[in-house]
Amino acid sequence: MEAPLSASGLRHSPLDAEHRALGARLVEFGGWEMPIQYAGVLEEHRACREDAVVFDVSHLGSVRVDGAGAKPVLQWAFTNDLDRIGPGRAQYTHLLDPDDAHVVDDIIVWWAAPEQFLVMPNASNTAPLVGALEAAAAELAPGECTVADVTASRAILAVQGPNARARIGDLGTVARFSVEAAEYDGHAGWAAGTGYTGEDGVELHVPTAAAPAVWRQVLAAGVVPAGLGARDTLRLEAGLPLHGHELGPGITPLQGGLGWVVRFDKEDHGGDFRGRDALLAERERGIARRLRGLELDGRQAPRAGYPVLRDGQPVGEVTSGNFSPVLGRGIALAFVPPATEIGDELEVDIRGKTAAARVVDLPFVRPS
């Protein structure tokens, strides 16, 4: 079952009518029509850093993987090691291409019950993920594992900010990176202490029938609705990667500075996982570039694709950049030579004008 389609062929969130009633500006994102802003990106960004906001992130995928073979299948498919957590916990991980180890998708796995997992891919990557897991299940655990795309059966509300838990009370009691069963307006769902802003908060996996009522309940608690525009500036300040920018074709976890997501020594399948050989070969020969954070001296906003220079010569490229509402200056993530160190002085070519930049540690902004 898929989410409803508009006349333009875009999918709609179960909360689409709620967004329109609030006057949200809607845009296409990953095949969905989703709110980019309500009152304004800067206002919503600051509300998340100072109080609490709620994002509709129903465009993200939800894939249920159930059965005795579920854990072995996920251990082979993904880079991280589920044995480092357990039921009732969540984990960030990667699905790699088997040939060159580029990141097909970055994923959060909710280990909901001993033999039940909710795998959360990015919107446009749900189908490739389902295909990879179905193939793994057929080979490794025939008859012991089911893979089901349940995206259309629920909404996901991300309540984020230093006051998020206090605002929503009983809806937000789940601990950070924990997963708990929840009930929403008489319907069974899940809640997890996860998010994509750098702030504390929870994500609510709410059945479609209950989604509008829960959305209104969250807003009635004083939580500000926020769109994907603020979600992007928040994740950039937090130094978090975005698929298609810092991750994707040609980009491995090692290049992205995310080697901690990879466990070469996990015991399942003799330590093997999809893409392991190619990634291990890259580790042994050394990476050709790596992701770093750049902070500019002024308010200019660097954008993806802008050249990064050293002494006037191109050495890299911006992958994501914007004006930081908290820092009051331009910031960027960029691929640069692997020897580039914190504190190095670089430049960014912004439409033919050179802007001074320095390499800084990530995140740019720490939680409130």
Secondary structure, DSSP 8 states (H G I E B T S, - for coil): ----B-TTS-EE-TTHHHHHHTT-EEEEETTEEEEEESS-HHHHHHHHHHS-EEEE-TTS--EEEESTTHHHHHHHHBSS-GGGS-TTEEEEEEEE-TTT--EEEEEEEEEEETTEEEEE--GGGHHHHHHHHHHHHHHH-TTT-EEEE-GGGEEEEEEESTTHHHHHGGGG-S-BTBEEEEEETTEEEEEEB--SSSS-EEEEEEEGGGHHHHHHHHHHTT-EEE-HHHHHHHHHHTT---BTTTBBTTB-TTTTT-GGG--TT-SGGGG--TTHHHHHHHHHH--S-EEEEEEESSS----TT-EEEETTEEEEEEEEEEEETTTTEEEEEEEE-TT--TT-EEEEEETTEEEEEEEE-S-SS---
